Amino acid sequence: MEEINGQWIMHGVEWDDPSCFHDVETLIEYIEKIGFLPLFENNVEGFSVEEHTAPECWWCGDPEKDPWIWRTIIAAEGKIAYGKFFGRKAGFISRKWFPYFANMRRDGYDFDSLWDDGKASMRQKKIMDLFDDDSAMFSYEIREKAGFGKGGEKNFEGTITDLQMKTYLCMRDFQRKRNKKGEEYGWDVAIYAKPEQIFGYKHVTKAYKEDPKESREKIIKQLKKFFPDAGEKTI
C-alpha cells in the first residue's frame, strides 16, 4: 500500500488470480501454514495479506470479501493474535509461533520484571497496570484510565504500539461504542488485552527456556522456508 496524490493505492491481485484469497477461512489457513503474516505489503515480496487479496475488496464493507473486516473476525475468534507486531504495523501471529515471538521480543522478561530492571517506561507501566491475564479494555478506556490526554501523559499511540511490538498487548476485538441507551454508534474501536488472555500464560512463555537469539533464528528459518529469496537484512 502506498499513498499517491493523496490516495491510498493497494498492491493486491486480481480476484480471479489463483493466489487471491476469497474468504477469511483461506486467510486463516495461510496464516497457520506460515505462522505469522503482516497485514500490508512490506520488503519481503508476497509476505502480506494485501498481496493475496483484491484491492477493490478492501473497505468495501462486505464481511465475505473485505480483508479489513476479516482482521476483526480473526481477532475476535481468539485463535490467532493480531496486533502491531511487524515494524510497528499490524499483522497476525499463530498460536504455535507466538511463544517464539514473545521470547525474542521480551528477551525473557515478563512486564513486571522488565519494570523492576528499569527497562520499561512509566507510560508503559501505567497502561500495563490496568491489565491482568483475563482483562480486556477499549483503547479510549485505556487512554483515560492510564492518564493520557489533555494535561496528562503524551504519546498514547506510540506507547501502546511499543507494548504490542514487545508482545505484551494485542488487539483482542473491535466493537463500536454504545450510548446511554445501549445503541451502537461510530466506528469500530480496538479492544486490547494481554496475549495471555488468548493463549494462556503457560503457552505464551513456554519458549522462555531458550535463548532469545534461538527463537529469532527459528522465526527467520520459517520465513525463509516460504520466501527463500528474501535476504536476511530485509527480513
KOLPALO-53348 format. One line per field, with one value per residue (C-alpha): x, y, z; residue number from 1; residue in three letters. Coordinates in steps of 0.02 Angstrom, whole numbers, plus 50000, padded with zeros to 5 digits. Layout:
REM KOLPALO-53348
px [X / ...]
py [Y / ...]
pz [Z / ...]
seq [NUM / ...]
type [ALA / ...]
***
This chain:
REM KOLPALO-53348
px [50000 / 50064 / 49998 / 49994 / 49925 / 49830 / 49754 / 49800 / 49839 / 49829 / 49952 / 49849 / 49800 / 49652 / 49501 / 49523 / 49709 / 49745 / 49839 / 49692 / 49606 / 49417 / 49365 / 49427 / 49444 / 49576 / 49671 / 49667 / 49735 / 49877 / 49923 / 49926 / 50033 / 50167 / 50143 / 50142 / 50090 / 50089 / 49929 / 50008 / 50144 / 50323 / 50501 / 50476 / 50382 / 50219 / 50229 / 50065 / 49877 / 49873 / 49969 / 49847 / 49685 / 49591 / 49617 / 49435 / 49380 / 49468 / 49347 / 49201 / 49102 / 49059 / 49114 / 49127 / 49258 / 49333 / 49506 / 49487 / 49337 / 49425 / 49554 / 49415 / 49342 / 49511 / 49549 / 49380 / 49396 / 49548 / 49643 / 49771 / 49848 / 49825 / 49921 / 50058 / 50192 / 50289 / 50390 / 50256 / 50124 / 49982 / 49987 / 49949 / 50044 / 49979 / 49965 / 50109 / 50230 / 50180 / 50294 / 50447 / 50400 / 50365 / 50534 / 50627 / 50538 / 50527 / 50703 / 50632 / 50553 / 50376 / 50324 / 50341 / 50520 / 50554 / 50494 / 50593 / 50752 / 50721 / 50689 / 50508 / 50444 / 50320 / 50198 / 50207 / 50184 / 50030 / 49950 / 50005 / 49946 / 49768 / 49782 / 49786 / 49784 / 49593 / 49553 / 49514 / 49485 / 49435 / 49576 / 49484 / 49463 / 49649 / 49691 / 49581 / 49625 / 49812 / 49811 / 49843 / 49760 / 49740 / 49859 / 49919 / 50039 / 50084 / 50110 / 49974 / 49978 / 50166 / 50167 / 50032 / 50117 / 50281 / 50189 / 50120 / 50291 / 50357 / 50208 / 50140 / 49974 / 49872 / 49707 / 49581 / 49424 / 49342 / 49174 / 49076 / 49041 / 48869 / 48768 / 48667 / 48525 / 48641 / 48638 / 48796 / 48872 / 49029 / 49174 / 49236 / 49360 / 49503 / 49492 / 49661 / 49713 / 49868 / 49907 / 49898 / 49709 / 49704 / 49834 / 49864 / 50020 / 50100 / 50090 / 50145 / 50301 / 50347 / 50495 / 50572 / 50683 / 50781 / 50896 / 50800 / 50927 / 50875 / 50693 / 50743 / 50835 / 50683 / 50573 / 50697 / 50713 / 50524 / 50508 / 50646 / 50559 / 50416 / 50509 / 50683 / 50730 / 50714 / 50881 / 50916 / 50941 / 50770 / 50694]
py [50000 / 50173 / 50350 / 50432 / 50608 / 50593 / 50423 / 50255 / 50126 / 49941 / 49820 / 49663 / 49538 / 49513 / 49423 / 49278 / 49259 / 49085 / 49166 / 49278 / 49241 / 49244 / 49218 / 49232 / 49043 / 49039 / 49180 / 49088 / 48930 / 49031 / 49115 / 48946 / 48874 / 49010 / 49052 / 49241 / 49369 / 49561 / 49644 / 49760 / 49748 / 49758 / 49725 / 49536 / 49510 / 49414 / 49416 / 49506 / 49494 / 49640 / 49547 / 49400 / 49498 / 49601 / 49790 / 49831 / 49722 / 49824 / 49933 / 49876 / 49833 / 49655 / 49531 / 49395 / 49490 / 49632 / 49594 / 49743 / 49656 / 49487 / 49554 / 49592 / 49417 / 49335 / 49444 / 49405 / 49217 / 49214 / 49078 / 49194 / 49351 / 49516 / 49675 / 49792 / 49659 / 49697 / 49856 / 49944 / 49891 / 49767 / 49581 / 49407 / 49277 / 49100 / 49011 / 48896 / 49036 / 49165 / 49095 / 49120 / 49300 / 49331 / 49261 / 49358 / 49524 / 49514 / 49445 / 49326 / 49464 / 49470 / 49653 / 49664 / 49603 / 49723 / 49866 / 49807 / 49807 / 49984 / 49932 / 49995 / 50173 / 50245 / 50270 / 50085 / 50039 / 50149 / 50054 / 49879 / 49908 / 49909 / 49730 / 49558 / 49397 / 49400 / 49583 / 49672 / 49858 / 49982 / 50095 / 50252 / 50174 / 50137 / 50314 / 50387 / 50269 / 50274 / 50464 / 50507 / 50653 / 50838 / 50890 / 50712 / 50588 / 50608 / 50487 / 50359 / 50281 / 50264 / 50186 / 50059 / 50015 / 49986 / 49865 / 49770 / 49760 / 49686 / 49565 / 49624 / 49677 / 49633 / 49687 / 49563 / 49626 / 49776 / 49845 / 50005 / 50122 / 50121 / 50271 / 50280 / 50187 / 50044 / 50089 / 50068 / 50218 / 50272 / 50168 / 50004 / 50034 / 49916 / 49816 / 49772 / 49625 / 49531 / 49384 / 49277 / 49303 / 49215 / 49079 / 49066 / 49116 / 48944 / 48938 / 49118 / 49096 / 48918 / 48973 / 49073 / 48922 / 48952 / 49095 / 49236 / 49226 / 49045 / 49098 / 49232 / 49105 / 48990 / 49133 / 49179 / 48998 / 48981 / 49139 / 49085 / 48917 / 49005 / 49156 / 49089 / 49242 / 49360 / 49421 / 49415 / 49604 / 49628 / 49501]
pz [50000 / 49956 / 49951 / 49780 / 49761 / 49924 / 49883 / 49957 / 49823 / 49867 / 49787 / 49778 / 49644 / 49528 / 49601 / 49478 / 49514 / 49588 / 49733 / 49782 / 49948 / 49929 / 50109 / 50288 / 50306 / 50169 / 50254 / 50420 / 50338 / 50260 / 50425 / 50512 / 50373 / 50379 / 50563 / 50552 / 50421 / 50409 / 50353 / 50225 / 50093 / 50157 / 50098 / 50084 / 49922 / 49943 / 50134 / 50172 / 50168 / 50047 / 49912 / 49917 / 49906 / 49776 / 49801 / 49768 / 49913 / 50047 / 50147 / 50038 / 50196 / 50142 / 50278 / 50146 / 50044 / 50146 / 50220 / 50337 / 50415 / 50411 / 50533 / 50658 / 50636 / 50666 / 50818 / 50896 / 50871 / 50985 / 50895 / 50812 / 50889 / 50798 / 50834 / 50779 / 50779 / 50619 / 50606 / 50711 / 50585 / 50602 / 50570 / 50635 / 50736 / 50758 / 50924 / 50876 / 50837 / 50967 / 51106 / 50994 / 50957 / 51141 / 51193 / 51058 / 51087 / 51277 / 51296 / 51427 / 51532 / 51597 / 51606 / 51796 / 51784 / 51641 / 51751 / 51902 / 51797 / 51736 / 51556 / 51541 / 51541 / 51665 / 51521 / 51480 / 51662 / 51681 / 51538 / 51591 / 51770 / 51700 / 51639 / 51714 / 51613 / 51598 / 51568 / 51405 / 51378 / 51242 / 51183 / 51242 / 51415 / 51424 / 51370 / 51507 / 51650 / 51615 / 51622 / 51440 / 51354 / 51392 / 51530 / 51556 / 51479 / 51295 / 51150 / 51189 / 51016 / 51017 / 51190 / 51154 / 50990 / 51086 / 51201 / 51053 / 50971 / 51133 / 51131 / 51298 / 51219 / 51066 / 50987 / 51054 / 50968 / 50882 / 50937 / 50917 / 51063 / 51144 / 51203 / 51364 / 51279 / 51233 / 51048 / 50945 / 50857 / 50767 / 50701 / 50773 / 50915 / 50960 / 51121 / 51194 / 51302 / 51351 / 51236 / 51392 / 51388 / 51219 / 51236 / 51423 / 51520 / 51512 / 51322 / 51291 / 51399 / 51352 / 51244 / 51388 / 51423 / 51262 / 51215 / 51127 / 50985 / 50958 / 50945 / 50820 / 50713 / 50712 / 50651 / 50513 / 50459 / 50449 / 50345 / 50226 / 50205 / 50117 / 50048 / 50003 / 49900 / 50049 / 50113 / 50299 / 50307 / 50231 / 50350]
seq [1 / 2 / 3 / 4 / 5 / 6 / 7 / 8 / 9 / 10 / 11 / 12 / 13 / 14 / 15 / 16 / 17 / 18 / 19 / 20 / 21 / 22 / 23 / 24 / 25 / 26 / 27 / 28 / 29 / 30 / 31 / 32 / 33 / 34 / 35 / 36 / 37 / 38 / 39 / 40 / 41 / 42 / 43 / 44 / 45 / 46 / 47 / 48 / 49 / 50 / 51 / 52 / 53 / 54 / 55 / 56 / 57 / 58 / 59 / 60 / 61 / 62 / 63 / 64 / 65 / 66 / 67 / 68 / 69 / 70 / 71 / 72 / 73 / 74 / 75 / 76 / 77 / 78 / 79 / 80 / 81 / 82 / 83 / 84 / 85 / 86 / 87 / 88 / 89 / 90 / 91 / 92 / 93 / 94 / 95 / 96 / 97 / 98 / 99 / 100 / 101 / 102 / 103 / 104 / 105 / 106 / 107 / 108 / 109 / 110 / 111 / 112 / 113 / 114 / 115 / 116 / 117 / 118 / 119 / 120 / 121 / 122 / 123 / 124 / 125 / 126 / 127 / 128 / 129 / 130 / 131 / 132 / 133 / 134 / 135 / 136 / 137 / 138 / 139 / 140 / 141 / 142 / 143 / 144 / 145 / 146 / 147 / 148 / 149 / 150 / 151 / 152 / 153 / 154 / 155 / 156 / 157 / 158 / 159 / 160 / 161 / 162 / 163 / 164 / 165 / 166 / 167 / 168 / 169 / 170 / 171 / 172 / 173 / 174 / 175 / 176 / 177 / 178 / 179 / 180 / 181 / 182 / 183 / 184 / 185 / 186 / 187 / 188 / 189 / 190 / 191 / 192 / 193 / 194 / 195 / 196 / 197 / 198 / 199 / 200 / 201 / 202 / 203 / 204 / 205 / 206 / 207 / 208 / 209 / 210 / 211 / 212 / 213 / 214 / 215 / 216 / 217 / 218 / 219 / 220 / 221 / 222 / 223 / 224 / 225 / 226 / 227 / 228 / 229 / 230 / 231 / 232 / 233 / 234 / 235]
type [MET / GLU / GLU / ILE / ASN / GLY / GLN / TRP / ILE / MET / HIS / GLY / VAL / GLU / TRP / ASP / ASP / PRO / SER / CYS / PHE / HIS / ASP / VAL / GLU / THR / LEU / ILE / GLU / TYR / ILE / GLU / LYS / ILE / GLY / PHE / LEU / PRO / LEU / PHE / GLU / ASN / ASN / VAL / GLU / GLY / PHE / SER / VAL / GLU / GLU / HIS / THR / ALA / PRO / GLU / CYS / TRP / TRP / CYS / GLY / ASP / PRO / GLU / LYS / ASP / PRO / TRP / ILE / TRP / ARG / THR / ILE / ILE / ALA / ALA / GLU / GLY / LYS / ILE / ALA / TYR / GLY / LYS / PHE / PHE / GLY / ARG / LYS / ALA / GLY / PHE / ILE / SER / ARG / LYS / TRP / PHE / PRO / TYR / PHE / ALA / ASN / MET / ARG / ARG / ASP / GLY / TYR / ASP / PHE / ASP / SER / LEU / TRP / ASP / ASP / GLY / LYS / ALA / SER / MET / ARG / GLN / LYS / LYS / ILE / MET / ASP / LEU / PHE / ASP / ASP / ASP / SER / ALA / MET / PHE / SER / TYR / GLU / ILE / ARG / GLU / LYS / ALA / GLY / PHE / GLY / LYS / GLY / GLY / GLU / LYS / ASN / PHE / GLU / GLY / THR / ILE / THR / ASP / LEU / GLN / MET / LYS / THR / TYR / LEU / CYS / MET / ARG / ASP / PHE / GLN / ARG / LYS / ARG / ASN / LYS / LYS / GLY / GLU / GLU / TYR / GLY / TRP / ASP / VAL / ALA / ILE / TYR / ALA / LYS / PRO / GLU / GLN / ILE / PHE / GLY / TYR / LYS / HIS / VAL / THR / LYS / ALA / TYR / LYS / GLU / ASP / PRO / LYS / GLU / SER / ARG / GLU / LYS / ILE / ILE / LYS / GLN / LEU / LYS / LYS / PHE / PHE / PRO / ASP / ALA / GLY / GLU / LYS / THR / ILE]
***
